[in-house]
Amino acid sequence: MKASRIAAATVVAGSAVLALSAPAFAHVSVQPEDTAAKGGYAVVDFKVPNERDNASTTKIEVSLPADHPIASVMPQPLPGWKIDVTKSKLDKPLTMHGEKIDEAVTKVTWTADGKGIEPGYFQKFPISLGALPEDADQLVFKAIQTYSDKEVVRWIEVPQEGQDEPENPAPVLELSAATDDHHGSASAAGADDKTGKTEKTAAAEDSDSGTDTTARVLGVAGIVIGIAGVAYGVLAGRRRTAA
C-alpha cells in the first residue's frame, strides 16, 4: 500500500513538473546559426513549434525591432511557404556602406502553401540580418503564430530581467561582443596596410621562421656533439696505445 502511494505521488509530481515546464520550451524562439556579433552580420533561425494536437501552424509573422532598424534583411526560401517582406519608411535614415537608406524591413511573413507545421513537429525560418546594432545587447522580435483552426497566439511579451518568464514571451536574440570582422567572414585575417600580408600569412611566415631557426640550432648542436665524439674517440685511442 505504502509503495503504491509513493508511486502515485511520483507520477503526479512528474506530471506537474511537465505541465509547468512545457511553456518554457514550447514557445517561438530565435537563435543565430553561428554568432550574432554587434555591428556584424548573422543568419538567425526562428524556431516555431506546433503546440496543438488538432491543428497545424499555417502562418508566422515576425516583426523586427523598430528601435534598432536593420538595413539588410533577407529570408531564406522555404519549400511549402510563401514569404512576404514588408518595408516601412524610417524616421531616421540609416547609413550603410556610405549610402543613406530611408526604409527598412519591418516585418517578414511566412504563409503555408501546403500543410504547414503539423502537430508534433517544428519548423525553422532562417533570415540573414545586418548590420546588427552596436549599441544594444539584445534584439526583441515579436511573433504572431496562426493555426489552421484560426487560433492566433501572440508571442509579444518582452521578458524582463529578474522576473519570471511571461506566458507568451517574444523571441530575444542575444548579441555577442563586436569583432574586427563585421561581415562575419569565416576568415579572421586582415590585410596589413604596409606589407599587404594577412594576419594568417604573417603567422604562417613567423611559424616557418621559427621552424628554420630551430632546425639550424639542432644542426649546430649535432655538429658539436659529433666533433666531441670524434675527439673522445681519438683520446681514448691514444690512452690505449700509451698503455
C-alpha positions as CSV (number, residue, x, y, z in Angstrom):
1,M,0.0,0.0,0.0
2,K,2.8,2.4,1.0
3,A,4.8,1.6,-2.1
4,S,1.7,2.3,-4.4
5,R,1.1,5.6,-2.7
6,I,4.7,6.7,-3.3
7,A,4.5,5.6,-6.9
8,A,1.2,7.5,-7.4
9,A,2.7,10.6,-5.8
10,T,5.7,10.4,-8.0
11,V,3.5,10.2,-11.1
12,V,1.5,13.2,-10.0
13,A,4.7,15.2,-9.2
14,G,6.2,14.3,-12.6
15,S,3.1,15.4,-14.4
16,A,3.1,18.7,-12.6
17,V,6.7,19.3,-13.5
18,L,6.0,18.6,-17.1
19,A,2.9,20.8,-17.1
20,L,4.9,23.7,-15.5
21,S,7.9,23.3,-17.8
22,A,6.1,22.9,-21.1
23,P,5.7,26.6,-21.8
24,A,9.4,27.2,-21.1
25,F,10.5,25.3,-24.2
26,A,7.4,25.3,-26.5
27,H,7.4,29.0,-27.5
28,V,8.7,30.7,-30.6
29,S,12.4,31.4,-30.2
30,V,15.4,32.8,-32.2
31,Q,19.0,31.6,-32.3
32,P,22.0,32.5,-34.5
33,E,23.3,29.7,-36.7
34,D,26.9,30.8,-35.9
35,T,27.3,34.1,-33.9
36,A,25.4,37.3,-33.8
37,A,28.1,39.9,-33.0
38,K,27.4,43.6,-32.5
39,G,28.0,45.5,-35.8
40,G,28.2,42.3,-37.8
41,Y,26.0,40.1,-40.0
42,A,24.3,36.9,-38.9
43,V,21.9,34.2,-40.1
44,V,19.3,33.6,-37.4
45,D,16.7,30.8,-37.2
46,F,13.2,31.5,-35.8
47,K,12.2,28.1,-34.3
48,V,8.4,27.6,-34.4
49,P,7.0,24.5,-32.6
50,N,3.4,23.3,-33.0
51,E,1.7,23.3,-29.6
52,R,-1.6,21.9,-30.7
53,D,-2.7,18.3,-31.2
54,N,-5.5,19.0,-33.7
55,A,-4.3,21.9,-35.8
56,S,-1.3,22.9,-37.9
57,T,0.6,26.2,-37.9
58,T,-0.2,27.9,-41.2
59,K,1.2,31.4,-40.7
60,I,4.1,33.1,-38.9
61,E,4.6,36.9,-38.7
62,V,7.9,38.2,-37.3
63,S,8.2,42.0,-36.6
64,L,11.7,43.4,-36.5
65,P,12.6,45.8,-33.7
66,A,11.6,49.4,-34.6
67,D,14.1,50.9,-32.1
68,H,17.0,49.2,-33.9
69,P,16.1,49.1,-37.6
70,I,18.3,46.7,-39.7
71,A,19.3,47.7,-43.2
72,S,19.7,44.3,-44.7
73,V,17.1,41.6,-44.1
74,M,16.9,38.6,-46.4
75,P,14.8,35.5,-45.6
76,Q,15.8,32.1,-47.0
77,P,13.3,30.5,-49.4
78,L,11.5,27.5,-47.8
79,P,9.6,24.8,-49.7
80,G,5.9,24.9,-48.8
81,W,5.9,28.5,-47.6
82,K,5.2,31.8,-49.3
83,I,7.2,34.7,-47.9
84,D,6.2,38.4,-47.8
85,V,8.6,41.1,-46.8
86,T,7.2,44.4,-45.5
87,K,9.2,47.6,-45.7
88,S,8.5,50.9,-44.0
89,K,9.9,54.4,-44.1
90,L,12.4,55.2,-41.4
91,D,12.2,58.3,-39.2
92,K,16.0,58.4,-39.1
93,P,17.8,57.2,-42.3
94,L,20.5,54.5,-41.8
95,T,23.9,54.8,-43.4
96,M,25.2,51.5,-44.9
97,H,28.4,51.3,-47.0
98,G,28.4,55.1,-47.4
99,E,24.8,55.2,-48.6
100,K,21.8,56.5,-46.8
101,I,18.8,54.2,-46.5
102,D,15.4,55.7,-45.7
103,E,13.4,52.4,-45.5
104,A,14.0,49.1,-43.9
105,V,12.2,45.7,-43.4
106,T,9.8,45.9,-40.5
107,K,8.1,42.5,-40.9
108,V,8.5,39.1,-42.5
109,T,5.5,36.8,-43.0
110,W,5.5,33.1,-43.9
111,T,2.3,31.6,-45.1
112,A,2.0,27.9,-45.7
113,D,1.2,26.7,-49.2
114,G,0.5,23.2,-48.0
115,K,0.1,21.5,-44.6
116,G,2.2,23.9,-42.7
117,I,3.7,22.7,-39.4
118,E,1.7,19.7,-38.3
119,P,1.2,18.5,-34.7
120,G,4.3,17.0,-33.2
121,Y,6.7,19.0,-35.5
122,F,8.6,22.3,-35.6
123,Q,10.0,24.4,-38.4
124,K,13.0,26.8,-38.6
125,F,12.7,30.0,-40.5
126,P,16.1,31.4,-41.4
127,I,16.8,35.1,-42.0
128,S,20.1,36.9,-42.8
129,L,20.4,40.1,-40.8
130,G,22.9,43.0,-40.9
131,A,24.4,45.1,-39.8
132,L,23.4,44.4,-36.2
133,P,23.3,47.4,-33.8
134,E,26.5,48.2,-31.9
135,D,24.6,49.9,-29.0
136,A,22.4,47.0,-27.9
137,D,22.9,43.7,-26.1
138,Q,19.9,42.1,-27.5
139,L,17.1,42.4,-30.1
140,V,13.5,41.6,-29.4
141,F,11.3,40.2,-32.2
142,K,7.6,40.0,-31.7
143,A,6.0,37.0,-33.4
144,I,2.4,36.0,-34.2
145,Q,1.5,32.3,-34.8
146,T,-1.7,31.4,-36.6
147,Y,-3.2,27.9,-36.7
148,S,-5.3,26.1,-39.2
149,D,-8.4,26.4,-36.9
150,K,-7.9,30.3,-36.9
151,E,-6.4,30.4,-33.4
152,V,-3.8,33.1,-33.1
153,V,-1.0,33.1,-30.5
154,R,0.9,36.3,-29.9
155,W,4.4,35.9,-28.8
156,I,4.9,39.6,-27.9
157,E,5.6,39.8,-24.2
158,V,9.1,41.2,-23.5
159,P,11.0,39.2,-20.9
160,Q,12.2,41.3,-18.0
161,E,15.5,40.7,-16.2
162,G,14.9,39.3,-12.7
163,Q,11.3,38.4,-13.4
164,D,9.6,35.1,-14.3
165,E,9.3,34.3,-18.0
166,P,6.0,35.6,-19.3
167,E,3.4,33.2,-20.6
168,N,3.9,34.3,-24.3
169,P,7.5,35.6,-24.4
170,A,8.7,37.3,-27.5
171,P,11.8,35.8,-29.2
172,V,15.0,37.5,-28.0
173,L,18.3,37.5,-29.9
174,E,21.3,37.9,-27.6
175,L,24.2,39.8,-29.3
176,S,27.8,39.0,-28.6
177,A,30.7,41.4,-28.4
178,A,31.8,43.1,-31.5
179,T,34.6,41.6,-33.6
180,D,37.1,43.1,-36.1
181,D,35.4,41.2,-38.9
182,H,31.9,42.9,-39.0
183,H,30.8,40.9,-42.0
184,G,31.0,37.6,-40.1
185,S,33.5,36.2,-42.5
186,A,34.9,32.7,-41.7
187,S,38.4,34.2,-42.1
188,A,39.5,36.5,-39.3
189,A,42.7,37.5,-41.2
190,G,43.0,41.2,-42.0
191,A,45.4,42.7,-44.6
192,D,48.4,44.7,-43.2
193,D,48.4,48.2,-44.8
194,K,52.2,48.3,-45.2
195,T,53.0,44.8,-46.3
196,G,49.7,43.6,-47.8
197,K,50.0,40.4,-45.9
198,T,47.2,38.9,-43.9
199,E,47.5,38.0,-40.2
200,K,47.3,34.4,-41.1
201,T,50.0,34.7,-43.7
202,A,52.2,36.6,-41.3
203,A,51.6,34.0,-38.6
204,A,52.5,31.3,-41.1
205,E,55.7,33.1,-42.0
206,D,56.6,33.5,-38.3
207,S,55.9,29.8,-37.8
208,D,58.2,28.9,-40.8
209,S,60.9,31.3,-39.5
210,G,60.7,29.7,-36.1
211,T,60.9,26.2,-37.6
212,D,64.0,27.2,-39.7
213,T,65.7,28.7,-36.5
214,T,65.0,25.5,-34.6
215,A,66.4,23.4,-37.4
216,R,69.6,25.4,-37.5
217,V,70.1,25.2,-33.8
218,L,69.6,21.5,-33.8
219,G,72.0,21.2,-36.8
220,V,74.7,23.1,-35.0
221,A,74.2,21.1,-31.8
222,G,74.5,17.9,-33.8
223,I,77.8,19.1,-35.3
224,V,79.2,20.0,-31.9
225,I,78.2,16.6,-30.5
226,G,79.8,14.9,-33.5
227,I,83.1,16.7,-33.0
228,A,83.1,15.9,-29.3
229,G,82.5,12.3,-30.1
230,V,85.4,12.2,-32.5
231,A,87.7,13.9,-30.1
232,Y,86.8,11.5,-27.4
233,G,87.5,8.6,-29.7
234,V,90.9,9.9,-30.5
235,L,91.9,10.5,-26.9
236,A,90.7,7.0,-26.0
237,G,92.8,5.5,-28.7
238,R,95.9,7.4,-27.5
239,R,95.4,6.2,-24.0
240,R,95.2,2.5,-25.1
241,T,98.3,3.0,-27.2
242,A,100.2,4.5,-24.2
243,A,99.1,1.7,-22.0
